[in-house]
Amino acid sequence: MDEKNFLAEQFEANRGRLRAVAYRMLGSTAEVDDAVQETWLRLSRTDAAAVDNLGGWLTTVIARICLDMLRARKSRREEPMGPHVPEPLADNANERESEMADSVGAALLVVLETLAPAERLAFVLHDMFAVPFEEIAPIVGRTPAAARQLASRARRRVQGTPPAPDADLGGQRRIVEAFLAASRNGDFEGLLAVLDPDVVVRADHTAQRLGSLPVIRGAAAVAEAFKGRAQAARPAMVDGELGVAVIFGGRLRIVLRVTISGERIAAIEATADPSQIETFDVEVLDQP
């Protein structure tokens, strides 16, 4: 069997899982077909011999494609399904897919439509397909701990749990505000008090061009890097999570996604790429 036929055979063996992932992510049969087709095109351009786990690779690829499609919807500010429930995935020629659509349920798909793209992906991959957070994290550009938080938040909304973490959110906001105040005031000890000893800061390429290091590790190094800064930073909700918005010149320039663990900041991810920032749902909580 030549390589092309082998790839086609392997792809067909995984097609059902890929459609299941895409349907739960997108809820639109037309978009599911587009996502699956794009996944095949990417596989056909890849050296499959270098892929150790083809099934896992395909799941990761279609998840990235679906995430991009969801973010494109958001950037266009479209309501993808309008006022109606998501389309049922039914194919008379494929009873398994019809059964899959029934198992998802329109009600669940409607709830999934309310989630931020990254929340939806983390929940779908982890809770429905048992993908580890270590594999989900690079897809959404977060740490594994942050990916776990995304899935947890999505899970509460899917289960209809009332937003009980208001108290937690208030506590997290106090931590972020204390961090920003210490940063503005050049308070090194104050920064250390709210940073986890093993805190890690990561910056995208655009933030690096603005002067950030790619990675900063450890509370002392992070405190030194942030001391005397944050003059234009404000606490904000970023895709439903507490974070920081840096605004100057009347524009949102940098978004900091913050991971809090044990009442201290454990990770900060700085995004300054405008094309990425526009996909975020950012609500500034404290206007200057």
BAVO-176065 format. One record per atom (N, C-alpha, C): x, y, z; residue in three letters. Coordinates in steps of 0.2 Angstrom, whole numbers, plus 5000, padded with zeros to 4 digits. Layout:
N
XYZALA ...
# end
This chain:
288
500449945000MET 500050005000MET 500450065000MET 500350114995ASP 500750174995ASP 500550225001ASP 501050275002GLU 500950315008GLU 500250355007GLU 500050375002LYS 499450415001LYS 498850375003LYS 498850315001ASN 498250265002ASN 498250245010ASN 498850245012PHE 498950225019PHE 498650285024PHE 498850345022LEU 498650405025LEU 497850405025LEU 497550395019ALA 496850405018ALA 496550355022ALA 496750295023GLU 496450235027GLU 496550255034GLU 497050285037GLN 497150305044GLN 496650365045GLN 496550405040PHE 496150465041PHE 495450445042PHE 495250395038GLU 494550365038GLU 494450335044GLU 494950305047ALA 494850265054ALA 494750315059ALA 494950375058ASN 494850425064ASN 494350475062ASN 493950475056ARG 493550525054ARG 492950535059ARG 492650475062GLY 492150485066GLY 492250525073GLY 492850515075ARG 493050545081ARG 493150625079ARG 493450635074LEU 493550705071LEU 492950745071LEU 492450705068ARG 491750745067ARG 491450755074ARG 491550705078ALA 491250715085ALA 491550775088ALA 492250785088VAL 492550835091VAL 492350905088VAL 492250905081ALA 492150965078ALA 491350985079ALA 490950935079TYR 490250955080TYR 490150985087TYR 490450955092ARG 490350985099ARG 490651055100ARG 491251065095MET 491551135095MET 491151185091MET 490851165086LEU 490551205081LEU 489751205081LEU 489451145082GLY 488751145081GLY 488451155075GLY 488851155069SER 488551175063SER 488851115058SER 488451085055THR 488651025050THR 489051055045THR 488951105042ALA 489351135036ALA 490051155039ALA 490051185045GLU 490751195047GLU 491151135049GLU 490751085052VAL 491051025053VAL 491450995047VAL 491050995042ASP 491350965035ASP 491951005033ASP 491951075034ASP 492451115032ASP 493051095037ASP 492951085043ALA 493551075048ALA 493851005047ALA 493450955045VAL 493650895044VAL 494050895037VAL 493850925032GLN 494150935026GLN 494850965027GLN 494851025031GLU 495551055032GLU 495951015036GLU 495750975040THR 496150925044THR 496550875039THR 496150855034TRP 496450805029TRP 496950845025TRP 496850905023LEU 497250945019LEU 497950945023LEU 497850965029ARG 498550975033ARG 498850905034ARG 498450855035LEU 498850785036LEU 499150775029LEU 498850785023SER 499150765017SER 499850805016SER 499850865019ARG 500450905018ARG 501050885024ARG 500850835028THR 501350825034THR 501650755032THR 502250755035ASP 502650695035ASP 502350645041ASP 501850605039ALA 501550565044ALA 501950515048ALA 502550505044ALA 503050455047ALA 503350485054ALA 503350545054ALA 503650575060ALA 503150585066ALA 502550565065VAL 502050575070VAL 501950515074VAL 502050515080ASP 502050455084ASP 501350435085ASP 500850475087ASN 500250465089ASN 499750495084ASN 499550465078LEU 499250495073LEU 498550525075LEU 498150475079GLY 497550495082GLY 497550555086GLY 498050565091GLY 498150625095GLY 498250685091GLY 498750675086TRP 498950725081TRP 498350755078TRP 497850715075LEU 497350735071LEU 496850775076LEU 496750745082THR 496250785087THR 496550845088THR 497150855089THR 497450925091THR 497350965085THR 497450945079VAL 497450985073VAL 496751015072VAL 496250965072ILE 495550985071ILE 495351035077ILE 495551025083ALA 495451065089ALA 495651135087ALA 496251145085ARG 496551205083ARG 496151245077ARG 495951205072ILE 495551235067ILE 494851255070ILE 494551215074CYS 493851235077CYS 493951295081CYS 494551305085LEU 494651365089LEU 494651425085LEU 495051415079ASP 495151475075ASP 494451495072ASP 494051445070MET 493351455067MET 492951495072MET 492951475079LEU 492551505084LEU 492751575085LEU 493451585085ARG 493751655086ARG 493551695080ARG 493551675074ALA 493351715068ALA 492651735069ALA 492151685071ARG 491451705073ARG 491451765077ARG 491851755083LYS 491851805088LYS 492051875086LYS 492651875082SER 492851935079SER 492351975074SER 491951935071ARG 491451965066ARG 490851985070ARG 490851965077ARG 490251975081ARG 489651945078ARG 489651885076GLU 489051855073GLU 488851805078GLU 488151795078GLU 487851745082GLU 487751685077GLU 488251635078PRO 488251585073PRO 487651545071PRO 487251535076MET 486651495075MET 486051535075MET 486151595076GLY 485551645076GLY 485151625082GLY 484451635082PRO 484051625088PRO 483851545089PRO 484051505084HIS 483851435084HIS 484351395087HIS 484151335089VAL 484651285092VAL 485151265086VAL 485751245088PRO 486251215084PRO 485951165079PRO 486251155073GLU 485951105068GLU 486051035071GLU 485550995070PRO 485650925072PRO 486150895067PRO 486550855069LEU 487050815065LEU 486750745063LEU 486450745057ALA 486050685055ALA 486250665048ALA 486450605047ASP 486650585040ASP 486350515040ASP 485850505035ASN 485450445035ASN 485950385033ASN 486550405029ALA 486950355027ALA 487450335033ALA 487450365039ASN 487850355044ASN 487450355051ASN 487250305053GLU 486850295059GLU 487250315065GLU 487950305065ARG 488350315071ARG 488350395072ARG 488350435067GLU 488350505067GLU 487750535070GLU 487150505067SER 486550525070SER 486450505077SER 486650445079GLU 486650425086GLU 487150475090GLU 487650495088MET 488150545091MET 487750615092MET 487350635087ALA 487050695088ALA 486550695093ALA 486150635094ASP 485650625099ASP 486050625106ASP 486650595106SER 486950595113SER 487150655115SER 487350705110VAL 487550775113VAL 486950815115VAL 486450815111GLY 485850845114GLY 485850925112GLY 485250945109ALA 485251015108ALA 485351065113ALA 485051045119ALA 485151085125ALA 485851095127ALA 486251045127LEU 486951055128LEU 487351095123LEU 487151085117LEU 487451125112LEU 487251205113LEU 486651215115VAL 486451285116VAL 486951315122VAL 487051275127VAL 487451295133VAL 488151305130VAL 488451265126LEU 489151265124LEU 489151335120LEU 488651355116GLU 488751415112GLU 488851475116GLU 488651475123THR 488751525127THR 489451535130THR 489851485129LEU 490551485132LEU 491051525127LEU 491551555130ALA 492051575126ALA 492451525123ALA 492751535117PRO 493051485113PRO 493551445117PRO 493951475120ALA 494451435124ALA 494151385129ALA 493651415133GLU 493251375138GLU 492951315134GLU 492651325129ARG 492251275125ARG 492751215123ARG 493351235120LEU 493851185118LEU 494051145124LEU 494251185130ALA 494551145135ALA 494051095138ALA 493351115139PHE 492851075141PHE 492751015137PHE 492651035130VAL 492550975125VAL 493050925125VAL 493650945124LEU 494250905124LEU 494350865130LEU 494350895136HIS 494450855142HIS 493850815145HIS 493250845145ASP 492750815148ASP 492350765143ASP 492450775137MET 492050735132MET 492550685129MET 493150705128PHE 493650655125PHE 494250645129PHE 494250655135ALA 494850635140ALA 495550655137ALA 495550715134VAL 496250735132VAL 496550775138VAL 497150755140PRO 497450785146PRO 497550865145PRO 497550895151PHE 497650965151PHE 498350985148PHE 498850945149GLU 499550955146GLU 499450965138GLU 499050925135GLU 498950925128GLU 498450985126GLU 498051005130ILE 497551055128ILE 497851125129ILE 498351135134ALA 498651195136ALA 498951225129ALA 499351195126PRO 499651235120PRO 499151245114PRO 498651215114ILE 498151225109ILE 497851295110ILE 497651315117VAL 497351375119VAL 497851425121VAL 498551405121GLY 499051455123GLY 499051475130GLY 498851425134ARG 498851435141ARG 499351385145ARG 499451385151THR 499751335155THR 499251285156THR 499451225158PRO 498951165160PRO 498551185166PRO 498751225171ALA 498351245176ALA 497851295174ALA 497951335169ALA 497451385166ALA 496951345162ALA 497251295158ALA 496751255154ALA 496251225159ALA 496551195165ARG 496051165169ARG 495551215172ARG 495751275173GLN 495251325176GLN 494751335170GLN 494951345164LEU 494451355159LEU 493951295159LEU 494151235159ALA 493651175159ALA 493251175165ALA 493551195171SER 493151195177SER 492551255176SER 492751315174ARG 492251365173ARG 491751345168ARG 491951315163ALA 491451295158ALA 490951235161ALA 491251195165ARG 490851135168ARG 490351165172ARG 490551215176ARG 490051245181ARG 489451275177ARG 489551305171ARG 489051335167ARG 488651285164ARG 488951225161VAL 488551175158VAL 488151135163VAL 488351125169GLN 487951095174GLN 487451145177GLN 487451205175GLY 486951245178GLY 487051275185GLY 487751265187THR 487851285194THR 487851355194THR 487551385199PRO 487551465200PRO 488251485201PRO 488351545198PRO 489051575199PRO 489251585206PRO 489351525210ALA 489551525217ALA 490251555218ALA 490751555213PRO 491351575214PRO 491451655214PRO 490851685215ASP 490951765216ASP 491351785221ASP 491351745227ALA 491851755233ALA 492551745230ALA 492651695227ASP 493351675224ASP 493551735219ASP 493051755215LEU 493251805210LEU 493451875214LEU 493051885219GLY 493251945223GLY 493951935226GLY 494051875229GLY 494751865232GLY 495251875226GLY 495151845220GLN 495651855215GLN 495751925213GLN 495151965213ARG 495252035211ARG 495652065216ARG 495652055222ARG 496052085227ARG 496752075226ARG 496852005224ILE 497551985223ILE 497852025217ILE 497452035212VAL 497752065206VAL 497752135207VAL 497352165211GLU 497352245213GLU 497952255217GLU 498152205222ALA 498752215226ALA 499352215222ALA 499352165217PHE 499952155212PHE 500052225208PHE 499552245206LEU 499552315202LEU 499752365206LEU 499552375212ALA 499752435216ALA 500452425218ALA 500652365220ALA 501352355222ALA 501852375216ALA 501552355210SER 501952365204SER 502052445203SER 501452475203ARG 501452545202ARG 501952585207ARG 501952565213ASN 502252595218ASN 502952575219ASN 503252525215GLY 503852505215GLY 504052465222GLY 503452435224ASP 503552395231ASP 503752325230ASP 504352315230PHE 504652245229PHE 504352195234PHE 504352215240GLU 504152165245GLU 503352145244GLU 503052205242GLY 502252195241GLY 502152145235GLY 502552155230LEU 502552105224LEU 502652035226LEU 503252025230LEU 503351955233LEU 502851925237LEU 502451965240ALA 501851945244ALA 501351915240ALA 501251935234VAL 500651905230VAL 500951865225VAL 501551845224LEU 501851805219LEU 501951735222LEU 501851685218ASP 502051615220ASP 502751615219ASP 503151575224PRO 503851575223PRO 504051545216PRO 503651505213ASP 503851475206ASP 503451505201ASP 503251565202VAL 502851605196VAL 503251605190VAL 502851595184VAL 503151605178VAL 502751655174VAL 503151695170VAL 502851745166VAL 503051735159VAL 502651725154ARG 502751715147ARG 502451765143ARG 502851795138ALA 502651845133ALA 502651825126ALA 502151845122ASP 502151835115ASP 502651875111ASP 502751865105HIS 503251895101HIS 503151965101HIS 502551995101THR 502452065100THR 502652095107THR 502452065113ALA 502652095119ALA 503352095120ALA 503752045117GLN 504452045118GLN 504752095114GLN 504452115108ARG 504752175105ARG 504552245108ARG 504152245113LEU 503952295117LEU 504452305123LEU 504852245124GLY 505352245130GLY 505252195134GLY 504752145134SER 504752095138SER 505152035137SER 505452005142LEU 505751945140LEU 505351885139LEU 505551835135PRO 505051775133PRO 504851745139PRO 505251725144VAL 505051695150VAL 505451725156VAL 505051735161ILE 505351755167ILE 505151705173ILE 505551675177ARG 505451625181ARG 505651645188ARG 505151635193GLY 505351645200GLY 505051715203GLY 504851715209ALA 504551775212ALA 505051835212ALA 505651825213ALA 506151885214ALA 506251915207ALA 506351875202ALA 506451895195ALA 505851935192ALA 505251905194VAL 504551935191VAL 504451995195VAL 504551995201ALA 504452065205ALA 504952115203ALA 505552095201GLU 506052145198GLU 505852175192GLU 505552125187ALA 505352145181ALA 504752195181ALA 504252185186PHE 503652225186PHE 503752285191PHE 504252295195LYS 504352345199LYS 504352415196LYS 503852455198GLY 503852525195GLY 503452525188GLY 503152475187ARG 502752475180ARG 501952475182ARG 501652455177ALA 500852445178ALA 500552505178ALA 500852565176GLN 500452625177GLN 499852635172GLN 499852595167ALA 499252595162ALA 498852535163ALA 498952495168ALA 498652425169ALA 498052435173ALA 497552395171ARG 496952395175ARG 496652325176ARG 496352305181PRO 496052235182PRO 495452225177PRO 495452175174ALA 494952155169ALA 494752085169ALA 494152075166MET 493952005164MET 494151985157MET 494551935157VAL 494751915150VAL 494451845149VAL 494051835144ASP 493651775142ASP 493451745149ASP 493151785153GLY 492851755159GLY 493251745165GLY 493951755164GLU 494451755169GLU 494651815171GLU 494851825178LEU 495151885180LEU 495851895177LEU 496051955174GLY 496651965171GLY 496852045172GLY 497252065167VAL 497452135167VAL 497452165160VAL 497152225159ALA 497152255153ALA 497652315153ALA 498052325148VAL 498552375148VAL 498352425143VAL 498052485145ILE 497752535140ILE 498252595140ILE 498452615134PHE 498752685133PHE 498652705126PHE 498552775126GLY 498352805119GLY 497652785118GLY 497252775123GLY 496552755122GLY 496452685119GLY 496952645118ARG 496852585115ARG 497152525120ARG 496752465119LEU 497052405123LEU 497652385119LEU 498252385123ARG 498852365120ARG 499052295122ARG 498952285128ILE 499252215131ILE 498752185135ILE 498652125135VAL 498252085139VAL 498652035143VAL 498552035150LEU 498851985154LEU 498351935157LEU 498451875155ARG 498051825158ARG 498351795164ARG 498051795170VAL 498351785176VAL 498051715179VAL 498451675181THR 498251615185THR 498451615192THR 497951605196ILE 498051615203ILE 497951545207ILE 498451535211SER 498451465215SER 498651485222SER 498251455227GLY 498351465234GLY 498451535236GLY 498051585233GLU 498051655234GLU 498651685232GLU 498951665227ARG 499551695225ARG 499551685217ARG 499851735214ILE 499951725206ILE 500451675204ILE 500251625201ALA 500651575199ALA 500951575192ALA 500551615188ALA 500751625181ALA 500451685178ALA 500851715173ILE 500551775169ILE 500751765162ILE 500251775158GLU 500351765150GLU 500251835147GLU 500751865144ALA 500651925141ALA 500551925134ALA 499951955131THR 499851945124THR 499752025122THR 500152035117ALA 500152105114ALA 500052105106ALA 499952045103ASP 499852035096ASP 499052065095ASP 498952115091PRO 498352145090PRO 497852095087PRO 498052045083SER 497652005080SER 497351945085SER 497751935090GLN 497551895096GLN 497151925101GLN 497351995102ILE 496952025107ILE 496252035105ILE 496152045098GLU 495452065096GLU 494951995097GLU 495251945098THR 494851885099THR 494651875106THR 494951915111PHE 494751905118PHE 494151945119PHE 493751925124ASP 493251955127ASP 493451995133ASP 493652055133VAL 493952095138VAL 493452145141VAL 493352145147GLU 492952195151GLU 493352225156GLU 493552295155VAL 493952325160VAL 493552345166VAL 493852325172LEU 493452325179LEU 493552395182LEU 494052425181ASP 494252485184ASP 494552535179ASP 494152585177GLN 494352625172GLN 494752685175GLN 495252705171PRO 495752755174PRO 495352825175PRO 
# end
